Amino acid sequence: MAKVYEKSPAFFDTFERKPSMQKTTHYCPGCGHGTLNKIIADQLTELGLQDKAIFVGPVGCGVFIYYYFESAAVSAAHGRASAVATGVSRANPDGVTISYQGDGDLAAIGTSNAIHAANRGENMIVFFVNNNTYGMTGGQLAPTTLIDQTSTTSPTGRTVKNDGYPLRMAEMMAGLEAPTLVARVGVNSPRNVRQAIKVIKKGLEIQRDKKGYVFIEVLSQCPTNWKKDTKEACEWIDDVVSKQYPFGVFKDMTDERDAVERRCERVEFSAIAKQLGLEADDSSSDAQIDMDKDATQFKFAGFGGQGVLSLGMMMAQLSMQHNMEVTWLPSYGPEMRGGVANSSVVVSKNTIGSPVVELPDVLVALNRPSLEKFGPLVPEGGMIIYNSSLIDQVPADLKGSVFALPATELATEAGTAKAANVVVLGFIARKAAMFKLADLEAFLTETFKKPALVETNIKALRAGWEVAENL
Amino acid sequence: MSDKPSVTVHADLCKACGLCIIHCPKGTLVASDKINVLGYPTTVVANDDCIGCANCYLICPEPGAITLVKP
C-alpha cells in the first residue's frame, strides 16, 4: 500500500487566524519550530488524538501555535504555560494537554511554573524548544545560551563569571520523582527527526493513557539569530550545542507508572454557596434599587484608615443584595494607615463594562486632599458629601450639590470616630433613597457580628440618616 | 500510478532554506532561480531518481511544502 507523506490534517488547511500569507507559517526559513510542529501534527493524526489535543502557547516564537493546529488552544502569559496547562489538564481530564514553550519562556521567566508542574506529575506533555536564545525579541542572552556564544546582550560571548552556566532543563526535570518521560531530541537532521518522532509518539501515548508528566526538550536551530546559514546552524547543533545538551532519554517510567486520574468534579453553585454560608433566601424579591439613572458611579475617598474601602464595599454588597450589578475597585498605597485611599463603586441595573469611575455621580470626601482632587470631577447634577469635621475649606469650582456632613463628630458621639464611614452610609442611603433603614441595620448586624460594635455602628448609621432626613 | 516514489515541492510554500537539498541522497531536489509568491527562490525537483527515503519530508520545516508518495 502506498504511503503518502503530506501535510497533516491536524493542521488547518489555510491558516485563517494568521493576518497574511495564510498558507505558510511565520517561522524563519530553516527554523526547527516548523519541523517540530510537523512531527507533533503527524503523531496527533497517527494516534487519533487531534480532537483531544489542547495546546497551551507561550510567549516567544511559538506564540502563534494556535494559528496552525486545528485543535483547541489557549495562549498563556509569558512563562506561565505550564501553570495554565495544569488548569487545562485538570479541567479536561479526557484531553491531551500540550504545553509548547521556548527557552526564554520555560527556562527563564517560567522556570518555577515548569518545575512545579513537573513535580506534581501533571498529565501534560511539555515541548521545550531550546534554541539557546531569545528568538522573537532579536537574539538576547538566555539562561540556555552556551559559554562563549555571542548574543545581542553578550556581544563578546557568554562568560561563566558574568552569566553562570547554561541551564540543562532536561537533566533537572529528570532529577524529579514525578515525571514519567524526560528526553532531549533534535530536529536538525533527518536522523535526529526520526529519533524525535519515536520519543514524541511515546510521549503522546503516555498522555493518551494518562500516565503523567512528559518533558521533551527539542534542540532547535535558529539560523536567524545565530547568524548562520541553515546548513551551518544544523551542523552547529551536532558539533557544539549537543555537547552541552546531549541527546537522549534521561528518564522513562512508562512501564512502571499507572494512569493518574485527577478527575475534576463539577460542583453545583448551591454546594459552594452552602459551604460559604450563602444559602439563597427564597423570600427575597427581585426588587432593585430605584435610581434616576441606569447606573450610578460612586467615589469614596479619604486617608487610609478612615474606612473608605469598607464604605465602598458596604455600598456594593448592599446593592448586590438588592439585585443590582456592582463593581468595587480599591485604590490605595502600601501604608496600612495614613496615605491616600479611595474606592470606586458602580451600581447598575445592567452589566457593567468598566469598574473605573472617572466622573463620579456621588463623591464622598472624608479629608481635604480628596475633596480637592475629586470634587471638580463631579458633574452638574452630581452629589458631593464632604466630612465637615475635618474640612473647613471647600473649593469654589464645585458643580454638584454639596453637603457638609460632620461625619467624624457624629461617629465619635456614637462611640468611635472609626464609624465615620457608616455615618456617611446612612446619609447617602436616606438622601438618595437607596435603602430602607431596616435593611441597613440588618446588614450592619450581619457585618459587625459583635453586639457592642453592631450597636455603635447602628447609632452612627442613624445619625447620618437623620441629618439627611432633616435637610 | 507510477510504481516509483515521487516527490513534489509545492513552490509557493517553499522558503528556500535548502535543508531538503542537503539531505537528498539522489540530487533530486535542487535550488532554482524561480521566485515564488513569498519572494524566495523555490526548490525544484530535478530528476526522477527519488528513492522515497523521506529525508526531505522529515527535515522540511514548512507544513505542506513537500509531498512524498511511496508506492
Contacts between the chains, C-beta under 8 A, distances in Angstrom:
chain1	res1	chain2	res2	distance
A	2	B	1	7.5
A	2	B	69	5.9
A	2	B	70	6.3
A	2	B	71	5.1
A	3	B	69	7.7
A	3	B	70	4.5
A	4	B	67	7.2
A	4	B	68	7.3
A	4	B	69	5.2
A	4	B	70	7.6
A	5	B	54	5.8
A	5	B	57	4.1
A	5	B	66	7.5
A	5	B	67	6.7
A	5	B	68	4.1
A	5	B	69	7.7
A	5	B	70	7.6
A	6	B	64	7.3
A	6	B	67	4.5
A	6	B	68	7.6
A	7	B	63	5.0
A	7	B	64	3.6
A	7	B	67	7.6
A	8	B	63	7.1
A	11	B	63	5.0
A	11	B	64	7.4
A	21	B	38	6.8
A	23	B	12	6.8
A	23	B	13	6.0
A	23	B	64	7.4
A	24	B	13	5.5
A	24	B	15	7.2
A	24	B	38	6.5
A	24	B	62	6.2
A	25	B	61	7.8
A	25	B	62	6.4
A	25	B	63	6.7
A	27	B	61	6.3
A	27	B	62	7.9
A	28	B	15	7.8
A	29	B	15	3.8
A	29	B	16	6.1
A	29	B	17	3.9
A	29	B	40	7.1
A	29	B	61	7.7
A	30	B	15	7.6
A	30	B	17	3.5
A	30	B	18	7.4
A	30	B	19	6.0
A	30	B	61	6.4
A	31	B	61	5.7
A	32	B	61	6.9
A	33	B	61	7.1
A	34	B	60	7.8
A	34	B	61	2.9
A	34	B	62	5.5
A	34	B	63	6.9
A	35	B	58	7.8
A	35	B	59	6.7
A	35	B	60	7.3
A	35	B	61	4.6
A	37	B	63	6.5
A	38	B	60	7.6
A	38	B	61	7.3
A	38	B	63	5.5
A	41	B	63	6.8
A	68	B	63	7.0
A	187	B	59	8.0
A	189	B	23	7.1
A	189	B	59	6.9
A	190	B	23	5.3
A	190	B	53	7.8
A	190	B	54	7.5
A	190	B	55	4.0
A	190	B	58	4.7
A	190	B	59	5.2
A	193	B	58	4.3
A	193	B	59	6.2
A	194	B	58	6.7
A	197	B	58	7.9
A	223	B	17	7.8
A	229	B	18	7.8
A	230	B	17	4.6
A	230	B	18	5.7
A	230	B	19	5.7
A	231	B	18	6.8
A	231	B	19	7.6
A	231	B	22	5.7
A	234	B	19	6.8
A	234	B	22	7.9
